[in-house]
Every structure is written in C-alpha cells, then in structure tokens.
Amino acid sequence: MKNKKNISLVGLIMSIILFIIGVGITFAAYTYSRQGTSNSKQIVGDIYMHYTESNALTLSNAIPSSTFDSTKYFEFTVDGKNTNTKYDIIYDVTLNKGDNHQTRTERLNDKFLKFTLMEKKSGESEWTTVVDAKNYSDLSSGIRVWKDTIEKNTMSEVVHTYRLYMWIDNSVVIGNVSEADYDLDTWNDDVYASVKVTVTGDFEDKEIYKAGSEKVLNAALNRANDGSNCLTTVEEDGITYISGTKDCINFNYVWWSGKMWRITAIYPDGAMKMITDNNITSIAFNESGNVTYYDKTNGTKSYMFQWLNEDFLDTLYNNGADVIDTTKYWNATMPVDENIETKPLETEATMISTTTSPVGLLNSYEYYKSYQNTTYGNGYLNIVYYWWLLNPYNASYVWDVFLGSGNSFSPTGANGSRPSIYLKSGVTLIGKGTKQEPYRLSEDFSDASNNDLLYTRHSGEYVKLSNNGTEQLFRIVEVVDNKTKIVAMDYADNKATRQFATSSSDTLWGSGTTTGTDTWYTYLNGTYYPGLVSTYGELFDSATYYLGTSGNNYKLSVCANTTSGNTKVCDKTSQVGTFNIGLLRYGEMFATQQGSGYSSSIDMWLINRYSASYVWYFGSIGNSYIYDPTYTYGSRPSIHLKSTVKILSGTGTELDPYVVGL
C-alpha cells in the first residue's frame, strides 16, 4: 500500500505545458455528399478557434494538489456563424498528447493529470463548469472533452469562451519509498506533461468509440448493409472475428499513418487486429528452403520479418508506439493437416511476441475466419492479388492468398505483403468506419494545415499533380534529407510498354543503351518529366536512386551487405544513380499493384536488377518477378519534391489528395 506520509515535497518542481493546435477550423460553403454526386447537406458559414494567451501556458513549480489554481488557465474562444437554414454545425473540443519536451524524457502518467473545463457564451455573466475534475487517462488521449453547436440561421457571429485548468493530482506518490510512482531524481529532472487542444467541427455529430468496446461491436453489427443480416461475427476462444462479404462489410475501415486498414478481429480485452486494405510491397518471404517467419531459438529473422519490423514500421506515425499493443502474440505455427480451416496450435515455440515483432501478418486460420460465412471469392479481404500469410503450409511452402483462395507458395516467391498490427484497447476511433469516411485514430488525428511542409507528412498519403493538363495521383513513398519521394499510382503514357534496356547485358538504369529511344529512361526523362516541369517549375529535385543487385533479399537493393543493420542505417551499395525521375526498387513501399482501377492489368518495371542478366518487375497479380531487360513492360514513375514544397490544400487521403506548391 502506498504511504503518502512518506512523500517528500521538498524540491518537487513540475511544468505543465499546453501546446495549442487547430487554431483555424473554418467551414465555408462546405459540401458533403452521401450518394454519388448528389449533395444532401450543405453548410454555409464558418467557425474559428482563437486563443487569448500566447501559444503555450506553462505552470511552473506545480506541486500536486486536490484542485486547480483558479488564476492559472488557458483561455480560448470558438466563434463563428452558420447561415444554413437546416443544419447546425457541431464542434468538438478534444485533448491529445502534445509534443515531446526538449530536455525531459518521461511523460507524466495520464491518470495523474487532471483538468476542468469552463464555458461562458455570449451574453452570459457567469462561467459554467462543463467538465469537472477529469483524469486525462479517462479520455485515452483525443476523445471529445466537450461538444457544442453553432446553430442554423445564425446570421451574426457568436462567441463561446472556454477556460481550461490543469493540475497534478495529489494521488501521485513521489519519493524514495516502496511502490512510489516516481523517485525524487526522476520527478525533478525528467517528468513533464504536454497537451494539445484541438477544435474540429462538422454538421454531423461525430461518433467516437474506444477500440474494442461493445459499442464498436454493436455499431459493426448494425451497419452491415443498412441493418440486413448479411454480416455474421463468430465467437471463438473469446475472439470476435469480422466475417462476411465485400458488399456487406463497409464499417471497419481505418485511415492511419497514410494507409487504409481493415479491422479483422476484436479481442476480449478490447484490443483489435487490423490489416492494410491492400498490398504495400511484394517481396520474397524468406531464403530458399526456410519457411519460418522468426526462429526464436537462434533469433534468425525472415526477409518478411525484417521488412515489416524495420522498413514498414518506420513509416508508421511515431513508430506505432501510441497505438500498437505489444502484449499480444503472432501465431506462426504450421497447421497439422494443410487445411486452412484448421487453427494452428498455439505452441510456445512458435508464438512470437509483438514486443519483438510489433508488425506481422494474418495467419491462415485468421484469413479463413474473414470469409467463413460466405465464399473465399466473396470475402471482404479478397483483393484479387497474391499476398503472403504468416505461417508455413508445410516444411517446404508458406501459406498465401490468390483470388481469395488460401494456397501454398515457395518462400522465395515475391508475393504481396499486407501488414497487420494489434490496436491497443484504449485507442479511440473517431468517424463512421466506412470506406468513404473511415475511422481516424485520436492518436493520429492531425490533418495537415495549409502551408505545412510536405516532408513532415506520412508515407502513404496522396498528392495530386497535373501533367500536360491531365491530373495524376501520386503517393508519398518516403522522406530522405527532407526531400519527399512520391510515386505515380498509375502507369505512365497510357499503358505504353517499353524496354528497360536495349541489350540484355545492360541492366543498369540510366547508363549505356538504356538511353535508347525505346527505353523507359528515355521516355520518362525526355517527355514525361518535362511535362511536369512545365506546370510545376521549381518543385522537383534530383536525388539518389539505389540500384543494387539484390537477388531475393530486398535489402541488397540498398545495402552493400546485410550484416550492418536495416536499409535505413546499413552500409549503402555503390550501385547508385542520380536522376530527375526514376522507378521504385524491389521491396520499396508501394512497389506493387495499388488496387483495382490503378495499373491493375499490366506488368511494370522496378529499377534494380535481380542478377547480372535479369531485372525485377511487379506483375498484374500483385507479386514480383524477374525478366530479361529487353522485354517490354510498363512503369510507374517516381520523383522527388524539394524540402520547401508546401501543402496548399487537401487532407492527403485518396479522395482528398494534397495540392502542393512553393
């Protein structure tokens, strides 16, 4: 039992810093469409958030107490008007974790940070307490603190003023005693609190749920095809699997870290499992003859393990630290009978900790559960491409999926990869969960503002450019030295196919005979790139492309060897080139088909070679192959945008891509 009498209050100094974001939320002639292009609701008006202090409120020398200091608060206003005659604007005030401290390293435990919110509207003389003495942990970071409205027919500006008070709860135990929450040195030197206040608005009440809660499950059940009975969830070992057809399941979409995800299972403790909605890359699962995802005995990691937990994990917001549940396990056991309907045994030898592997894949049984109540061809996870599952099929092959069917495949085959993670039970979902309006996670609910630098955004977000008057969609691949690498979602030159090189002995992009008139190098640099430059001028920059001979090991396209770390920190290959425009390499983010409607019917070159005689390309069915470079395939060009490129508009989603400029 904690003994508060043993707490030393000498020298307990604490600063609470409130960083403010979302200071310009505006609605002006805002249009929302429910069906096709038919507009069902329209808002005409605007709301703004303003603050009257500086952009930070600091409480210094803050000793734990039972209540707040009434003289210390952050004051802000929400003001605006709404001339629409039918619909109110509903706005939310939310709290999120703020930026890291420059010198302190340990964030105050959420349960010890308390707050009170007071409100006063135009014409009122007294303050009303709307949220009283809440723990920050009650919100799971980002859930609504308070909501209010700017009512319809509001022709004149109204002002709602708020005061936010925060303090450290006196339940915290500090001192060099048994079971203390913090020792004195940690408290004085390292502990800090940082909170962001955000105001967002819409004409509909936003639905906000805790991940895995009964409300989420009920919402899932009720949303299936407007309440029809085509969705069934299956209870097994305490896990609720989401199972059904593509037409029925339009409630489990999540947009996070620049990728669209699908919720596939809800666990008894409220955690959820998600998988990306499409392939992210296509690589070999492992070296020849090795079907093991991760060998716990000797620590040997498959190619897939390394790509998921080094390259892909690095693209997630804050490396997924705020949302990935690392208390779970991946079941990579081989089924006893090569039957997808047989659940692999959960043996200690093959259960892989998410602490070791925060990112994994679905196993064969989990995939089967997604279509148990329909056919595999109609299951909602069937994307009509090849993609890997997690576990061995037998001693020689690994489970994979094609056309919805579970199959076996050699580990050296380069299938697509659809990463999977476990969402923490405390993560908050905001939104509707449909493909058109997917859930957002409160821990990543940070849309870009106009004039934000593009290189600060996430891998996977979308950018719109126009080439010779034709709009084309690109996707952010990565950021290197503040340059943003993007790749076209669709093929170049209206499906035209060209050679990688005019000689089978010349397999290096951009050298020798690759500059011939029939090669992609010549076309992209001589025709395609100048078309972009004529519209966007100084947005683009040349950059290094890695051209390493990789074999099946995706790392070797970047690394000189595989003993010095992951592709971000390894000794780089000397096979490089500097180009204005290029192609993606084997194993790079989005170096695979990007879904129905995008380059889904032709094969396309990658930029690096498999061997002295063959070059990598990705195929129309979602996996990668090798072939003679004189063969004719398509291409999806990539370019680099300068560090000074800014976001002019858009939210970075596929339906609302960024428009960029200087």
N, C-alpha and C positions, 0 to 999 in steps of 0.2 A: 504494500500500500504506500502511496506517495505521501510523504510528510512535508507539508508546506511550511511548517515551522522551521525547517532546516534550510529554507531558501535564503540565500544571501542577496540582498537588494543593493549592495554596495557596487557601484560601477556598472549597473545594468543599463546600458545605453542602446537604444534601438531607433532606427529610422524607418518610417513607412512612407514610401514614395508612390504617389498615384500618377501614372502617366496617362494622358488623355488622347484617345484616337477617335475617329469617326466624327470629326467636327463639322462636316459639311454634307449631311444627308439631305438630299434635295429630290422632290418629286415635281416634275413639270410636264404637263401633257403626257403623263405616264400611261402606257397602253399595255394591257395584258390580254393574252389570247388563250381560251380554253380549248377550242376545237378548230383545227385548221388555221385559217387566217381570219376567222370570224371573231371580231373583238367583242368580248362580253362585258368588260369592265374598263372604265377609263377614269383616271384621276387627273384633275386639273387643279394644281395648287403646289405648295411646297412646304417642307419643314426643314428646320435647321437646328443643329446643336451649337450653342455658344458657351464659352466658359468665361468667367469674370476674373479668375485668378490668373497667374502665369500658367504655363502648361504643365506644372508639377506642383503638388502640395507635399511638403516634407514635414513630418512630425519627428522632431529630434528629441533625444533623451526621453523616449517614451517608455515609462515603467508600466508593467502590467497592471490593469485596473479592472474594476467591475463595470465601468461605463465610460463613455467618451468625454472628451474635453469639449464643452459647448462652444468654446471660442475658436476651435480648430475644425475647419470643414473645407470641402471642395464644393464650390457653387457653380452650377451651370444651368442654362436655360434651353428649353425646347420651344421654339416659336415657329409660327407659320400660318398659313391659311389653306382652305380647301373649298374651292368654288364648285366642286362637283355636287350635283343635286341628289345623288342616290347613295353614295358610299362614303363612309368615314375612312380616314387614314388612321390606322392603328400602329403605334410605335412602341418599341421595346427599349428599355434601359437594361443593359447587361454588363456583367463584370467578367473579365478574363485575366489570366495571369499576365503580368507585364514583362517588360524587358529584364534581362539579367543585369545584376549590379556590376559595375566596372571592377570592383575590388573584392567584394564579399562573395562567398561561394555557396552558402546554404540558405535556401529559401525557407521562411517561417512556415511551419506546418499549418495547413489551411484551417484546421479546427481551432487554432488559437487566434486567428484573425477575425475580428467581429466588425460589423458595420450596422449603421442605421441610416435610413434614407427619409428625408422630409421633403414635402412638396407644398408650394403655395402658388395658386393660379391667379390670373389677372382679376383684380377687384377684391381679392381676399386679404384680410389683415393678419390672419394667424397662420402659422405653419402647422401642417398636418403630418404626423408620423405615418408613413405608408409601409415602411419595413422597419421592424423594431428588433434590434439586438440579434441579428442573424449571424451564424458562423459562416465564414467563407466556404467551408467544406460542404455546407448544405447545398451549394449551388453547383458543385462539380465543375466549377470554372466555366462561365459562359452562359449559364442558363439565365432566363429572364429574372431580373430583380423586380421590375415594375413595368406595367404597361398602361398606356392611356391613349386617348384619341384626339385628333383634330377633326371635329365633326363636320359632316356635309353642310353645305350652304354657309360656310364660314368665310364671309367676304372680306372681313377685316382681320388683321394679324392678331393672333392670341399669343400669350406668353405663359408658359408653365415653368416655374423656377424650382430647382432642386438643391438640397444641401446633403452631401454625403459625408458622414462621420465614420472614422475607423479607429480602432484601438486594439491593443493586445489584451486578450482575456487573461484574467488573473488565475486561471486554472493551470497555466503553464508552470512547470516545475524546473527551476534553474538552480544549479549548484552542484558541487562535487559530492553528491549523495547517491545512494542506491536508487535506481529507477528514475533518475532525473531525466527530463526531456532534453535538456542541454546542459553541458558543463559550462563553467564560467568563461573559459577561454573561447570556446566556440560561440557562445552568445555575444560576447563583447566584440569579437573580431570578424565573425563570418555571417551572422544571421541578418537577413533583410526581408522586406516584403515589398512587392511591386505589383500594382493592379492597373489594368486598363479599363476605362469606362467607355462604353460604346452605345450609341443610339442608332437604331435602324427602324425603318418604317415600311408599311405596305398597306394595302386596302383590305387584306385578309388577316385574321388572327393566325399567327404562326403556331404550328404545332410543335411542341418541344417535349422530348421524352428522354428519360435515362435509357442508355443502351441495355437491352435485355429485360426491361421491365415488362410487367404484364400488359401495360398499356400499349407498348410497341407490338407485342404479340397479337393482342386483340385488334389493333389497327391493321396489322398484316392480314388477319383473317377477314376483317370486314371490307378490305379494299380489293379483294380478289374479284376482278371483273364486275365491279359495282355491286358486290354482295352475292354473286352467284356462287354455286357450290363447286366450282372447278378447282379450287385450291384445297389441298389437304396437308396438314403438318403431321409428322409422325413422331411419336414419343418413343424413344429407345434409350435405355440406360440414363434416363434423366435429361437427355439432349433432345431438343425440338429441331428437327430438320425441316427446312423450307423445301417443299417438293411440289412440282406442278409444271404447267406448260408455259411457253413464251407469252401466249395471249393472256393468260390469267395473271401472271406474276409481274405486276408493274407497281410495286410498293417497296421494294428492298434495294433501291439504288442509293449509293452514297458517293458524293463527289468530295474527294480528299486528296491533298498533295498532288493536284494536277492529273489525277486518274479517276476514272469511274469504276466503282466497285459494286459487287452484289453481296448482300448478307445471305449466307447459306445455312447457318445454324445458330441456335440460341441455347446457351448452357445454363445449368441450374443456378449458378452463382450470378447470372446476368451478363456474363461475357458473351460476345458474338464472334463468329468466324466470318471473314469476308474474303472474296476472291476478285481479282480485277475482271472487268467486264470483257476484256479482250486480251489477246497476246501482247506482251510487252517487248519481247525479243524472241529469237529462235536460236538455240544452241544445243550442242551435244549434252546429254545428261551426265556422262562420265567417260572415262577412258575405256578402251576395249576390254570386255570381259568383266567389268566391275559394275554391278547393279546396285551398289549400296550408296544411299544418299549421304550418310555420315557414319563413319566407323568409330564408335565410342571407344573401342579397345585401343586403337593406335592414333586416334584423332585425325584420320585421313578424311579430307573433305572432297566430295564430288565437285565437278565443274558447276553443277546446278546449285549446290550449297553455297559455293563461293560467289557465284553471280548474284544470288538472291540476297545474301547477307553482307556483301561488300558493295557491289555496283548498284543494285536496286535499292537497298536500304538507304544508301547515301542520298537518294533522290527524295526521300520522304521528309516531310516537314519536321524539323528537329529530330531527325532520325527515328521518328515514331515514338520518342520517349514519353510523350504525353498521352498516347492512346493505345499503344501495343501492350497487351497483357503478357508478361514474361513469366507467369506462374504456370502456364499450360505446357502441353507436350504435343509433339507430332508423332503420329503412329505410322512408321515407315516399314511395318512388318510385311513379309510375304504371305499372302493368303495360302491356306493349306491345300486348296483344290483348284487354283487358277480360275475361280469363279468370282465375278465382280460383286455378286450378291453376298459373298461370304466376308464377314467382318474380320480383318486381320487381328490376330491375337495381340493383346497389349502386353508384350513381354518387356521386362526391364531392360534387356539388352538392346532393344530397338526403339524404345520410346525416347525421343530426342527433346531435350529441354528447349523452351523458347528463350531462355537466357542465353544459351549457346547459339540458337537459331531463331531470332525474332521473326524472320520471314520464312515461309515454307510453301508447300503446295497442298492441294486436296489429295487424299489418298483414294484408292479405287472404290472403297465402300462409301466414302463420303460423296463421291461423284454419283454413284448408283442411287443414293438417297435423294438426289436432286430431281430425279425423274421417276421415282418409284411408283407414283400414282398416274403415270402416263407412259408413253414410249420414249426410248432414248432419243429418237429423232426429233421429238416434240419438246423435250426437256428444255427448261429456260437457260441452262448453261451450254447448250449446244450452239457453237458459233461456226460450225461447218468448216473448221480448220483442224489441223493436227495440233495437239498440245499435251505436255507431259503431266502425268500424275506422280505421286510421291514415292510409291513403294514398288518393289520388284514383282514381276509377274511370275518368274521362276528364277533359277540360278543364272540364266543367260539373258533375260529380257526384263524390261521395265514396263509398267502399265502406262498407256497413253490413251488419248481420245481422238477419234476421227469420225466426222459425220454423226457425232453423238454417241458412237459405239465405243465401249472400252476394248482396247486391243493390247497386244504386246509389241514392243519395238526394241531394237538393239540400242544399248546406251550410247553408242557413237552416232546415232541418228540425230540430226539437229531439229528437233521439234520446237513448237512454240512454248513459251513459259507464261503462265498466268499466276503471278504471286498471290499468296494468301497470308493473312495475319489474323490474330485474335484481338478484338477490341476489348478494352477494359470495361468492366461493368459500370463504372462511374462516368464514362464518356457520355456527353449529351448530344442527341440528334436533333437538328433543327430543320424543319421543312416538311415535305409531303412524302418523300421516298419514291416518287415516280421518276421515270427517265427524263421527263421534261422539267421537273422540279425536284431533283434528288435531295436526300438528306445532306446537310452540312454538319460537320463536327465542330462543336463550340471551340475546341482547342485549335482549330484551323480556320475559324470563321473570320477571315481577314482579307476581304476583297481588296484588290489594288485600287488606289485612288489615282485620279488623273495627275499626270506629271511624275508619277513614281518611275524610277529607273527600271527598265525591263529586266536587267540582270538580277534583280532582287527577288524575282518570282520563281515559281516551281517548275521543275521538269515535268512535262506533260501538258502544260497549259497551251492554249491555242492562240495563234497570231494570224491576222488576215493581211495579205498583200495583194496588190494588183499587178499583173504582168501583161503589158500591152493591152490594157483595158479589161482583162479577164481576171476576176477575183480568184485567188487561190488560198487555201487554208494550209497553214504550217503548224508544227508542234515544237515546243521547246524541248531540246534533247538534253543539254547540259549548259553550264556556265563555266568557262575557263578564263582566268585573268580578266574577269568582268565582261568578257565577250559572250554573247548569247548565241549558242548554236541552235539553229532551227532546221527542220526537215519538212519538205512538202508532204502533205498527206496523200496526195495523188501522184500518178505518174506524169512525167513531163511530155510535152509535144504530142498530146492527143494519142496516147498508146504507142507512139512510134517506137520501133525496136532498132537498136544499133549495136555494133560490136563494142566490146570492152577494149579490144586491141585488134590490129590488123594482122598480127602474127601470133601464133601460139607460143612462141618463145618470149614475147614481150608482154609480161603480165603486170608491169608496174604502172599504175595510173599516172598519166601526165608526162611520160617520158617516151622517147623513141617514137615508134609508129603509132602509139595511142593518140597522137595528134593528127592522125589521118582523117580524111573527110568523112569517113563512115563511123567514126567513134563517138561515144557519148562525151568524151573530154572536149572534142572539138565543138560539138553542138552546144553543150552547156556553157562553155566559156565564150563561144563566138556569137551565139544567138540568144540563148535563154537568159544569161546573166546581164547582157547589155539591155535587154528589155526591162528588167527590174531596175537597173541603174537609171534608166531614162525617167522613171517615175519617182524613185526614192533618193536619188542623188547620193548624199554622203552617209547613208545609214549603214552601209556594209563595210566589212573589213576582211582582209585576207587572214588566214590562220593555218596552223599546222594540222595536217591530217596524218594519222598513223597508218602505215601500210605493211605492217609486219606479216610475215608468213606464219600462219597460226596453226595449221593442221586442225584438229578438232578442239584444241584448247583456245578458247576465245581470248584468254589473257595475252597470248603471244602476238595478237594483232597490235598490242600497245607496248607490252613489256619485252625486254631483251631476254628475260628468263622468268621463271615462276617462283623463285625462291626468296624474293626480296619483298613480298607483300602483294597488296591488291593493285588493280590497274591505276588507282589514284596516286600511289606512292612508290611504285616499282621503278627499277632502272629502265628507262624508256628505250625502245628499239631505235636503231639508227635508220631504219627504213621509214622515212617521213617525206612529206612534200608540203609546200606552202602554196595554197591555191585560193582564188577568189570564190570558187564554188567546187563542191565535191559530192561524194556519196557517203552513206553510213558504212561502218565497218561491221564485221561479224561479231555478234554479241553486244552491240551498242543498243541503247534504249531506242525502241520503236523500229529496229531493223527487222521488220517482219510485216506481214499484211495488217492493215489497220481497220478491218471490218468491212461489212457489206457496204457497197457504194463507193469504196475507195480502193483503187488499184487491185481489185479483187479477182481479176481474170487473167493477169499476165505475170510472168516471172520478171524479177528486177535485180540488176547487178548490185553487189556491195563493192567496197573499194579495195579490199585486201585479198590476197591470194591464200589458197589452201596449201599449195606446194609450188614447185618451180613451173609446173605445167597447167595448174588449174586455179581458177578464181572463184570466190564464194558468190552466190546469189541466193535470194529468198524466193520461194515459189508461190504460186497462186493458191496453194492449200495450206500455207501458214508455216511451213518449215523451210530450212535452208539446205542448199545442195552445192555441188562444185561442178564446174564445167570448163571446157576449153574457152579461152577469152575471145576467140574469133566468132563464137556463136552470137546470135542476136537476141538480146533481152531488153526490157525497159529499164527505167531508172526513176528514182525519187531524189531530186537534188537537195543538197544541204548547203546552207550559207551561214555566215557569222555576222551578227549585228554588233555595232560598236557599243562600248560601255556607256556612251552618252545618250543612247536611244531611250526615249520615254514612252510611257503609255498615255495615249490621248483619250481613249475611251474603251469600253468593254470590260468584262469581268474575267476573261480568259477561259471560258467554257467553250465547248464546241458550238453551242447555239449563240454565244455572245463573245466571239473572239476579240482579243486586243487589237485595236488600231494604234499604230505606233508612228512616231516621228521624232525629230530632234527638238 
